[in-house]
Amino acid sequence: MSPPPESPPLGKYLASSDKRTRDKAVKNLAAFLSNDEGNVMPEIEMAKLWKGIFYCFWMSDKPLVQQALASELAELLLIITNISSSLHFLRGFWTTIVREWHGIDRLRMDKYYMLVRKFVNASFRLLIRANWEETSLKEYHYILSSSGGPLCANGLRVPSSLTYHLVDISLEELDKALATSESSTPVPLIALLSPFISLGAQTPTSTTYEHLQHALFQPLLAALVPPQISGRKMARLSECQFTNVVSKACKCNSSVEGSMEVMKLRRAVLQMLFDVASAETTRDFNRRKMYALYREAVEDGDISE
C-alpha cells in the first residue's frame, strides 16, 4: 500500500476535464485527509483546495456520477480524524458555496442543491460522532452564521435561495442522520435551532423570515404536538413528523440531560422563540411575527404545566 500523500492534490487535477484525472485526485485527497493529525491548512490553501473541489463537481455531468461524487465529497468530512480539522474543512465548503453560488447556471443548480444536502447530512453525522460536544457545536453555528456563512443575517452577498434550501432540509437531514446512528446521546435541539432563530430575529428581509416560519418553525412545532391533540391546526401543517428528532432530543446540553417529553420540548422551543423575540436586538417586524407565532402555537397546543 502506498503511503498517503503529504499534500493535497492541486486544484488543476481536481478540476481537470478528464474524469479519470479527477477521480484520482479525489482519492488522493481522501488519502491526504485521512492522515490528518490535527494540523489545519492555512486559509489561502484551503480556499485553493475548495475552488478545485467546487469545479471538480462542476465537471461531473451524469446523474449517477453526480450522486456518487456528492456522497464521496461529503464523506471527506468524516474521513478527517480531528473534529477541529473537519470543521475547518466544512468552513471551506460553505465559504466557497456562498461565494460561487451566483455563478451556478440553471442546468447545474439541482446538483449543487444535492451537494449541499449531502454536506448537511454529513455535518450532523460528524456532530453525532462528537457526541454533540459543546465547543464543536458552537463552532458549527459560527460557520453557518458568521460573515460568509449561509445563515448570516447581514450577509448581503449570501444568496437567499441557498439560505432557503438550508432551512428546508436541515430538520429532514438531521432526522435521517439520527435514523442511521447508534448513538444514545440526546440531540440538543434548542442549541441546534439557535442559528435559525437568530436569523429569524435579525434578518432584514421579510421573505426570509416568512420562509423560516413556514418551512422550519411551524413544521417543528407541529411535530412536537402529542398524538392526543394531533388533530389541531398546528399538527396538520407538517407532513414529516421528524420522528427521530422528536424521540431523541433534549433541551440544551446532551451531556447532562436525557431525552425529553414531547410537550416539555415544545415548551422549550416556544420559550426560546419568545425570549429571542423579546431581545432588544431583534428587529421590530420580526419581533411582531415571532410573538404572533408564539401566541398561535399556545392557542393550538396545550403548553400548560
C-alpha positions as CSV (number, residue, x, y, z in Angstrom):
1,M,0.0,0.0,0.0
2,S,1.4,3.4,-1.0
3,P,1.7,6.0,1.8
4,P,-0.8,8.8,1.9
5,P,0.3,12.0,0.1
6,E,2.0,14.7,2.1
7,S,0.0,17.5,0.5
8,P,-3.5,17.7,-1.1
9,P,-3.8,17.4,-4.9
10,L,-3.5,20.5,-6.9
11,G,-6.8,22.2,-7.9
12,K,-5.9,21.8,-11.6
13,Y,-6.1,18.0,-11.1
14,L,-9.4,18.2,-9.2
15,A,-10.9,20.4,-11.9
16,S,-9.5,18.5,-14.9
17,S,-11.7,17.9,-17.9
18,D,-10.6,14.3,-17.7
19,K,-12.8,12.2,-15.4
20,R,-10.0,9.7,-14.6
21,T,-7.7,12.5,-13.5
22,R,-10.5,14.0,-11.3
23,D,-11.3,10.6,-9.8
24,K,-7.7,10.0,-8.9
25,A,-7.4,13.5,-7.4
26,V,-10.4,12.9,-5.2
27,K,-8.9,9.6,-4.0
28,N,-5.6,11.3,-3.3
29,L,-7.4,14.0,-1.4
30,A,-9.2,11.4,0.7
31,A,-5.9,9.7,1.5
32,F,-4.4,13.0,2.5
33,L,-7.3,14.0,4.7
34,S,-7.4,10.5,6.4
35,N,-3.9,11.1,7.6
36,D,-4.9,14.2,9.4
37,E,-3.1,14.8,12.7
38,G,-4.8,18.0,13.8
39,N,-2.9,20.3,11.5
40,V,-5.1,23.0,9.9
41,M,-4.5,24.1,6.4
42,P,-3.8,27.8,6.1
43,E,-6.9,29.8,4.8
44,I,-5.3,30.5,1.4
45,E,-4.5,26.9,0.8
46,M,-8.0,25.8,2.0
47,A,-9.5,28.3,-0.5
48,K,-7.5,27.0,-3.3
49,L,-8.3,23.4,-2.4
50,W,-12.1,24.1,-2.3
51,K,-12.1,26.0,-5.5
52,G,-10.6,22.9,-7.1
53,I,-13.2,20.7,-5.4
54,F,-16.0,23.0,-6.5
55,Y,-15.1,22.7,-10.1
56,C,-14.4,19.0,-9.8
57,F,-18.1,18.7,-9.0
58,W,-19.0,21.3,-11.7
59,M,-17.4,19.0,-14.3
60,S,-19.4,15.9,-13.3
61,D,-22.1,15.7,-15.9
62,K,-24.2,12.5,-15.4
63,P,-26.8,12.0,-12.7
64,L,-25.3,8.8,-11.2
65,V,-21.8,10.2,-11.4
66,Q,-23.0,13.4,-9.7
67,Q,-24.7,11.5,-6.9
68,A,-21.7,9.3,-6.3
69,L,-19.3,12.2,-6.3
70,A,-21.6,14.3,-4.0
71,S,-21.6,11.5,-1.5
72,E,-17.8,10.9,-1.8
73,L,-17.1,14.6,-1.2
74,A,-19.4,14.9,1.8
75,E,-17.8,11.8,3.4
76,L,-14.5,13.6,3.4
77,L,-15.8,15.4,6.5
78,L,-15.9,12.1,8.3
79,I,-12.6,10.8,7.0
80,I,-10.8,13.5,8.8
81,T,-10.0,12.2,12.3
82,N,-9.7,15.5,14.1
83,I,-13.0,17.3,14.8
84,S,-11.4,20.8,14.6
85,S,-9.9,20.0,11.2
86,S,-13.2,18.6,10.0
87,L,-15.0,21.8,10.9
88,H,-12.2,23.8,9.3
89,F,-12.8,21.8,6.1
90,L,-16.5,22.4,6.4
91,R,-15.9,26.1,6.7
92,G,-14.1,26.0,3.4
93,F,-17.1,24.3,1.9
94,W,-19.6,26.9,3.0
95,T,-17.3,29.8,2.2
96,T,-16.9,28.5,-1.3
97,I,-20.5,27.6,-1.9
98,V,-21.7,31.1,-0.8
99,R,-19.1,32.8,-2.9
100,E,-19.7,30.8,-6.1
101,W,-23.5,30.2,-5.8
102,H,-24.5,33.2,-8.0
103,G,-22.3,31.8,-10.8
104,I,-24.0,28.4,-11.0
105,D,-26.1,28.2,-14.1
106,R,-29.7,26.9,-14.2
107,L,-28.7,23.5,-15.6
108,R,-26.3,22.8,-12.8
109,M,-28.3,24.2,-9.9
110,D,-30.1,21.0,-8.9
111,K,-26.8,19.0,-8.5
112,Y,-25.4,21.7,-6.2
113,Y,-28.6,21.6,-4.1
114,M,-27.9,17.9,-3.8
115,L,-24.3,18.5,-2.8
116,V,-25.4,20.9,-0.1
117,R,-27.9,18.3,1.2
118,K,-25.1,15.7,1.4
119,F,-22.9,18.0,3.3
120,V,-25.7,19.0,5.8
121,N,-26.3,15.3,6.5
122,A,-22.6,14.6,6.9
123,S,-22.2,17.6,9.2
124,F,-24.9,16.2,11.5
125,R,-23.2,12.8,11.5
126,L,-20.0,14.5,12.4
127,L,-21.6,16.2,15.4
128,I,-23.3,12.9,16.4
129,R,-19.9,11.3,16.3
130,A,-18.6,14.1,18.5
131,N,-21.5,13.4,21.0
132,W,-22.7,17.0,20.3
133,E,-19.8,18.4,22.2
134,E,-20.5,22.0,23.1
135,T,-17.3,23.5,21.6
136,S,-17.8,21.7,18.3
137,L,-21.5,22.7,18.2
138,K,-20.6,26.4,18.8
139,E,-18.0,26.3,16.0
140,Y,-20.6,24.7,13.7
141,H,-23.0,27.5,14.5
142,Y,-20.3,30.1,13.9
143,I,-19.5,28.6,10.5
144,L,-23.2,28.9,9.5
145,S,-23.9,32.3,11.0
146,S,-20.7,34.3,10.7
147,S,-19.7,36.5,7.7
148,G,-19.7,34.4,4.6
149,G,-21.9,31.7,6.2
150,P,-25.3,30.7,4.6
151,L,-27.3,31.9,7.7
152,C,-25.5,35.2,8.1
153,A,-28.4,37.7,8.7
154,N,-26.5,40.7,7.4
155,G,-24.6,39.0,4.6
156,L,-25.7,41.0,1.5
157,R,-23.9,38.5,-0.7
158,V,-25.5,35.4,0.8
159,P,-27.9,34.0,-1.9
160,S,-31.4,33.7,-0.5
161,S,-32.0,30.5,-2.4
162,L,-29.1,28.9,-0.6
163,T,-30.4,30.1,2.8
164,Y,-33.9,28.8,2.0
165,H,-32.5,25.4,0.9
166,L,-30.7,25.0,4.1
167,V,-33.8,26.0,6.1
168,D,-35.8,23.5,4.0
169,I,-33.6,20.5,4.5
170,S,-32.0,20.8,7.9
171,L,-34.6,19.0,10.1
172,E,-35.1,16.4,7.4
173,E,-31.4,15.6,7.2
174,L,-31.0,15.7,10.9
175,D,-33.8,13.1,11.2
176,K,-32.1,10.9,8.5
177,A,-28.7,11.2,10.3
178,L,-30.3,10.1,13.6
179,A,-32.1,7.2,11.9
180,T,-28.8,5.7,10.9
181,S,-27.0,6.4,14.1
182,E,-26.5,4.0,17.0
183,S,-25.5,6.8,19.4
184,S,-27.7,7.1,22.5
185,T,-26.6,10.7,23.2
186,P,-29.6,13.0,23.1
187,V,-29.8,15.7,20.5
188,P,-29.5,19.3,21.9
189,L,-32.4,20.6,19.8
190,I,-32.6,24.1,21.3
191,A,-28.9,24.6,20.6
192,L,-29.3,23.3,17.1
193,L,-32.1,25.8,16.4
194,S,-30.2,28.7,17.7
195,P,-28.7,30.0,14.4
196,F,-32.0,29.7,12.6
197,I,-33.9,31.5,15.3
198,S,-31.2,34.2,15.4
199,L,-31.6,34.6,11.7
200,G,-35.3,34.9,12.2
201,A,-34.7,37.7,14.7
202,Q,-32.1,39.6,12.7
203,T,-32.9,39.2,9.0
204,P,-33.8,42.5,7.3
205,T,-35.8,40.6,4.7
206,S,-39.4,39.8,5.4
207,T,-39.4,36.9,2.9
208,T,-36.6,35.2,4.7
209,Y,-38.4,35.4,8.0
210,E,-41.6,34.1,6.4
211,H,-39.7,31.2,4.9
212,L,-38.1,30.3,8.2
213,Q,-41.5,30.3,9.9
214,H,-43.3,28.3,7.3
215,A,-40.6,25.8,6.4
216,L,-39.0,25.2,9.8
217,F,-40.6,26.8,12.9
218,Q,-44.2,25.7,12.2
219,P,-43.4,22.2,11.0
220,L,-41.2,21.5,14.0
221,L,-43.9,22.8,16.4
222,A,-46.4,20.6,14.6
223,A,-44.1,17.6,15.1
224,L,-44.0,18.4,18.8
225,V,-47.7,18.2,19.2
226,P,-48.5,14.9,21.1
227,P,-50.9,12.4,19.4
228,Q,-53.8,13.1,21.7
229,I,-54.1,16.6,20.2
230,S,-52.7,15.8,16.8
231,G,-56.0,16.9,15.1
232,R,-55.3,20.5,15.8
233,K,-54.3,23.1,13.2
234,M,-50.6,23.2,14.1
235,A,-50.2,19.5,13.7
236,R,-51.8,19.5,10.3
237,L,-49.1,21.8,8.9
238,S,-46.5,19.1,8.8
239,E,-46.3,16.0,6.6
240,C,-43.0,14.9,8.0
241,Q,-43.1,14.4,11.8
242,F,-39.3,14.2,12.3
243,T,-39.8,11.1,14.4
244,N,-36.1,10.6,15.3
245,V,-35.6,14.2,16.1
246,V,-38.6,14.3,18.5
247,S,-37.7,11.0,20.2
248,K,-34.0,11.6,20.7
249,A,-34.0,15.3,21.6
250,C,-33.2,17.1,24.8
251,K,-33.3,20.8,25.6
252,C,-29.8,22.1,25.5
253,N,-27.0,20.0,27.0
254,S,-26.9,16.4,25.8
255,S,-24.1,15.6,28.3
256,V,-26.3,16.2,31.4
257,E,-29.9,15.7,30.1
258,G,-31.8,12.7,28.8
259,S,-34.4,12.9,26.0
260,M,-37.4,15.0,27.0
261,E,-41.2,14.5,26.9
262,V,-42.6,16.0,23.7
263,M,-44.6,18.7,25.3
264,K,-41.7,19.8,27.5
265,L,-39.6,20.1,24.4
266,R,-42.3,22.0,22.7
267,R,-42.5,24.5,25.6
268,A,-38.7,24.9,25.4
269,V,-38.8,25.7,21.7
270,L,-41.6,28.2,22.3
271,Q,-39.8,29.8,25.2
272,M,-36.7,30.2,23.1
273,L,-38.8,31.9,20.4
274,F,-40.4,34.2,23.0
275,D,-37.0,35.1,24.6
276,V,-35.3,35.9,21.3
277,A,-38.4,37.9,20.2
278,S,-38.1,39.9,23.4
279,A,-34.4,40.8,22.9
280,E,-33.6,44.4,22.2
281,T,-31.5,43.5,19.2
282,T,-34.5,41.8,17.4
283,R,-35.9,43.8,14.5
284,D,-39.4,45.2,15.2
285,F,-41.1,43.5,12.2
286,N,-39.5,40.1,13.1
287,R,-40.5,40.6,16.8
288,R,-44.2,41.0,15.9
289,K,-44.1,37.9,13.7
290,M,-42.4,35.8,16.4
291,Y,-44.9,37.0,19.0
292,A,-47.7,36.1,16.7
293,L,-46.3,32.7,16.1
294,Y,-45.9,32.1,19.8
295,R,-49.5,33.1,20.5
296,E,-50.8,30.9,17.7
297,A,-48.8,28.0,19.0
298,V,-50.1,28.5,22.5
299,E,-53.7,28.5,21.2
300,D,-53.2,25.4,19.0
301,G,-51.5,23.2,21.6
302,D,-51.7,22.7,25.3
303,I,-48.4,24.0,26.7
304,S,-49.6,24.4,30.3
305,E,-47.7,22.7,33.0
